Amino acid sequence: MVHAVEREFPWIGAERVRDLSATWTAFDSPVSLILIDAVFLSEIDSCSAQLARFHPAAMTAVMQDDGRRRLSPDEVFASRVLRGVLPMNLKLDVWLSVIRLMLRGGEYFPLAMFQPYLNNGMPHSDAKELKPAIKRQAALEESGQLTCREIQILEMASQGLQNKTIAAALRLSEHTVKIHMHNVINKLGAHNRTEAAALFHARRVAAAGMVPSADRPVISTLT
């Protein structure tokens, strides 16, 4: 894993440590991303103060290995620290794209993690928490006449993912993703993919009633 990351991102230094306490120190360069094994999931919140002290700009995500116990959304979202899940069974190019997304400050949660909720229905408390997000999505659909799938693809594109990666993540053909992107660009009146992503971000902010914040700079070290 370390070698693959360093080959893809030669400006990044990757280090591997055996326990969380080994991260409670300053490294040679600021840390941008911390990936933890799922076995440390129960410990991560108790270390939040130390992580914030030594690595204030770092994003923390948990690695999901299919050979081990599957993570549940309740476990992940109960954490005050975690901002993503990195599946270890992805194709290498897709896996590296998720790493790239996380290095840019983006969050990633695999669809398979939510499959039990999609199949069996979502608990009432979780459904209640999702209502604001559903309302924001409805506003986007109405204002831009975008379908749910188009919004999903545009959101992933706005995070820097390429069509090939989006297709793999959504289990679609790359051609289908291209068609959706073409439709999105036309519906939003944009000239290209980049402008469509910018318009999407502006409408999402307006729908959520939020004030845009500056993007966090990417720091050049991965641990």
C-alpha positions as CSV (number, residue, x, y, z in Angstrom):
1,M,0.0,0.0,0.0
2,V,2.7,2.5,1.0
3,H,4.7,1.8,-2.2
4,A,1.6,2.2,-4.4
5,V,0.8,5.6,-2.8
6,E,4.4,6.9,-3.1
7,R,4.5,5.8,-6.8
8,E,1.2,7.6,-7.6
9,F,2.0,10.7,-5.5
10,P,5.8,11.1,-5.5
11,W,5.6,14.4,-3.6
12,I,4.1,12.5,-0.6
13,G,5.9,10.7,2.1
14,A,4.0,7.7,3.6
15,E,4.7,6.1,6.9
16,R,3.3,3.0,8.6
17,V,3.0,2.8,12.4
18,R,1.8,-0.2,14.5
19,D,-0.4,1.6,17.0
20,L,-2.2,4.9,17.5
21,S,0.1,6.2,20.2
22,A,2.9,6.2,17.6
23,T,1.0,9.0,15.8
24,W,1.2,11.3,18.8
25,T,4.3,13.1,17.5
26,A,5.3,15.6,14.9
27,F,6.6,14.2,11.6
28,D,9.0,15.8,9.2
29,S,6.2,17.3,7.2
30,P,2.6,18.2,8.1
31,V,0.2,15.2,8.0
32,S,-2.7,15.4,5.6
33,L,-4.3,11.9,5.9
34,I,-4.4,9.3,8.6
35,L,-5.6,5.8,7.7
36,I,-6.3,3.5,10.5
37,D,-7.0,-0.3,10.6
38,A,-10.5,-1.2,11.6
39,V,-9.2,-2.9,14.8
40,F,-8.4,0.6,16.2
41,L,-12.0,1.9,15.5
42,S,-13.0,1.6,19.2
43,E,-9.9,3.6,20.3
44,I,-9.8,6.4,17.8
45,D,-12.2,8.8,19.6
46,S,-10.2,8.6,22.8
47,C,-7.2,9.8,20.9
48,S,-8.9,12.7,19.2
49,A,-7.2,15.3,21.4
50,Q,-3.8,14.0,20.7
51,L,-4.4,13.7,17.0
52,A,-5.8,17.3,16.8
53,R,-2.8,18.5,18.7
54,F,-0.1,17.0,16.5
55,H,-2.0,16.8,13.2
56,P,-4.6,19.6,13.2
57,A,-5.1,19.6,9.4
58,A,-5.2,15.8,9.0
59,M,-8.3,13.9,7.8
60,T,-8.8,10.5,9.4
61,A,-10.4,7.5,7.7
62,V,-10.7,3.8,8.5
63,M,-9.6,1.0,6.2
64,Q,-12.3,-1.7,5.4
65,D,-11.0,-5.1,4.7
66,D,-13.6,-7.6,3.4
67,G,-11.7,-10.4,5.1
68,R,-12.6,-9.0,8.5
69,R,-15.7,-7.9,10.3
70,R,-17.8,-5.5,8.1
71,L,-18.1,-2.0,9.4
72,S,-21.6,-0.7,10.0
73,P,-22.7,2.9,9.4
74,D,-23.6,3.3,13.0
75,E,-20.0,2.5,14.1
76,V,-18.5,4.9,11.6
77,F,-20.9,7.8,12.1
78,A,-20.7,7.5,15.9
79,S,-17.1,8.6,15.7
80,R,-16.2,12.2,16.1
81,V,-13.0,11.7,14.3
82,L,-13.6,9.6,11.2
83,R,-14.5,11.3,7.9
84,G,-14.3,8.4,5.5
85,V,-14.0,4.7,4.9
86,L,-11.4,3.3,2.5
87,P,-12.3,-0.1,1.1
88,M,-9.2,-2.3,0.5
89,N,-10.8,-4.5,-2.2
90,L,-11.0,-1.8,-4.9
91,K,-9.1,-2.0,-8.1
92,L,-5.8,-0.2,-7.7
93,D,-6.7,2.8,-9.9
94,V,-10.0,3.3,-8.2
95,W,-8.4,2.9,-4.8
96,L,-5.8,5.5,-5.6
97,S,-8.5,7.9,-6.8
98,V,-10.2,7.6,-3.4
99,I,-6.9,8.4,-1.7
100,R,-6.6,11.4,-4.0
101,L,-10.1,12.5,-3.0
102,M,-9.3,12.2,0.7
103,L,-6.0,14.1,0.3
104,R,-8.1,16.9,-1.2
105,G,-10.3,16.9,1.9
106,G,-13.2,14.9,0.4
107,E,-15.1,12.3,2.3
108,Y,-15.8,8.8,0.9
109,F,-18.2,6.1,2.1
110,P,-18.8,3.0,0.0
111,L,-22.3,2.3,-1.1
112,A,-22.0,-1.3,0.1
113,M,-21.8,-0.1,3.6
114,F,-25.4,1.3,3.4
115,Q,-26.8,-1.8,1.6
116,P,-28.6,-3.2,4.7
117,Y,-30.4,0.1,5.1
118,L,-31.4,0.1,1.4
119,N,-32.6,-3.4,1.6
120,N,-34.4,-3.5,4.9
121,G,-35.4,0.2,5.5
122,M,-33.6,2.8,7.6
123,P,-34.2,3.1,11.4
124,H,-36.5,6.0,12.3
125,S,-33.7,8.0,14.0
126,D,-31.4,7.8,11.0
127,A,-34.2,8.7,8.6
128,K,-35.0,11.8,10.6
129,E,-31.3,12.9,10.4
130,L,-31.4,12.5,6.7
131,K,-34.4,14.7,6.1
132,P,-32.4,17.9,5.7
133,A,-30.1,16.3,3.2
134,I,-33.1,14.9,1.2
135,K,-34.7,18.4,1.2
136,R,-31.4,19.9,-0.1
137,Q,-31.3,17.3,-2.8
138,A,-34.9,17.9,-3.8
139,A,-34.1,21.6,-4.1
140,L,-31.2,20.8,-6.4
141,E,-33.4,18.5,-8.5
142,E,-36.1,21.2,-8.8
143,S,-33.8,24.1,-9.5
144,G,-31.6,22.4,-12.1
145,Q,-34.0,19.7,-13.2
146,L,-31.4,17.1,-12.4
147,T,-32.2,13.5,-11.6
148,C,-31.0,11.8,-8.5
149,R,-28.4,9.9,-10.6
150,E,-27.2,13.0,-12.3
151,I,-26.7,14.8,-8.9
152,Q,-24.8,11.7,-7.6
153,I,-22.5,11.7,-10.6
154,L,-22.0,15.5,-10.6
155,E,-21.2,15.5,-6.9
156,M,-18.5,12.9,-7.5
157,A,-17.2,14.8,-10.5
158,S,-17.0,18.0,-8.4
159,Q,-14.7,16.1,-5.9
160,G,-12.2,15.5,-8.7
161,L,-13.1,11.9,-9.7
162,Q,-12.8,10.9,-13.3
163,N,-15.6,9.2,-15.3
164,K,-13.8,5.8,-15.1
165,T,-13.7,6.0,-11.3
166,I,-17.3,7.2,-11.0
167,A,-18.4,4.3,-13.3
168,A,-16.6,1.7,-11.1
169,A,-18.0,3.2,-7.9
170,L,-21.6,3.3,-9.2
171,R,-21.3,0.0,-11.2
172,L,-22.2,1.8,-14.4
173,S,-20.4,1.8,-17.8
174,E,-18.1,4.7,-18.5
175,H,-20.2,5.5,-21.5
176,T,-23.3,5.9,-19.3
177,V,-21.5,8.2,-17.0
178,K,-20.4,10.3,-20.0
179,I,-24.0,10.6,-21.2
180,H,-25.1,11.7,-17.7
181,M,-22.4,14.3,-17.6
182,H,-23.4,15.6,-21.0
183,N,-27.0,15.9,-19.9
184,V,-25.9,17.7,-16.7
185,I,-23.8,20.2,-18.5
186,N,-26.7,21.0,-20.9
187,K,-29.3,21.3,-18.1
188,L,-27.2,23.6,-16.0
189,G,-26.3,25.7,-19.0
190,A,-22.6,25.2,-18.4
191,H,-19.9,25.1,-21.0
192,N,-17.9,22.2,-19.6
193,R,-17.5,19.8,-16.7
194,T,-15.6,22.2,-14.5
195,E,-18.2,24.9,-14.8
196,A,-21.0,22.4,-14.1
197,A,-19.2,21.3,-10.9
198,A,-18.9,25.0,-9.8
199,L,-22.6,25.7,-10.5
200,F,-23.5,22.5,-8.6
201,H,-21.4,23.6,-5.6
202,A,-23.0,27.1,-5.6
203,R,-26.6,25.7,-5.7
204,R,-25.8,23.1,-3.1
205,V,-24.6,25.9,-0.8
206,A,-27.6,28.0,-1.5
207,A,-30.0,25.0,-0.9
208,A,-28.3,24.2,2.4
209,G,-28.3,27.8,3.5
210,M,-24.6,27.7,4.1
211,V,-21.8,30.3,3.5
212,P,-19.1,28.9,1.3
213,S,-15.8,28.3,3.1
214,A,-12.3,28.3,1.6
215,D,-11.0,24.9,0.5
216,R,-8.5,23.4,2.9
217,P,-5.0,23.3,1.4
218,V,-3.6,20.0,0.5
219,I,-0.6,19.1,2.7
220,S,2.1,17.0,1.2
221,T,2.5,14.2,3.7
222,L,0.4,11.0,4.1
223,T,0.7,8.9,7.3
